[in-house]
Amino acid sequence: PFNTNRNQLLNQGGHMMVHHDGFVEIDSVLFENMGHMGKMGRYPFHWHMVGDGTGQYIKNSVILGSFQRCIVVHGTNNTTIANNICHDHFGHGIFLEDGNEENNWISGNLVSLSKKPRPEGSLLHSDTEAGEAKARFREPASYWISNPNNTVKNNRAAGSEGSGFWMAFVDKLHCNAHLCQRDHFSGATLYRPNRTNTKVFDNN
């Protein structure tokens, strides 16, 4: 269904972003031809720095033909991503962004046909070129997991140009309410993803 005419729409897709103090419950929704290739934060669905997302979810929904990723969890904990389908998208699919995202429930999802974006449309080096990690991983990933303290189970990845599941755990990450970086800065909480125990990773 997505032919060459789709290339003319790469930066025209809609996007949905839930900010701090926002609350969302999404069930049985179709997101079609959404996202902006090469634009940070412009994804079909995106929790952005919500903090505690307890009670929030996206489930039983379909993201079809995304120009930039599928479902992004950024600086947000305790959400549910369950029984969704992401099909035919550029870049990483279900994506935990920085590495301070914890206690999210990612279960029963199908992510298929994850594709490399155009070089000028990539947001991360890992979207198009895995560099030193290439011996172990291929880009992009249907599921990009940046912190092991999440429940990831009963998910499927199919037909990716890159990896199905990519565990991208950094050694040190310093985060406050608005920013994460690997170098220390004042008032930040220290996260150690590559020294954190895996909560659940099963039957994927």
Buried (B, 14 or more C-beta within 10 A) or exposed (E): EBEEEBEEEBBEBEBBBBEBEEEBEBEEBEBBBBBBBBBEBBBBBBBBBBEEBEEBBBBBBBBBBBBBBBBBBBBBBBBBBBBBBBBBBBBBBBBBBBBBBBBBBBBBBBBBBBBBBEEEBBBBEBBBBBEEBEEEBBBBBBBBBBBBBBBBBBBBBEEBBBBBBBBBBBEBBBBBEEEBEEEEEEEBEEBEBBEBEBBBBEEB
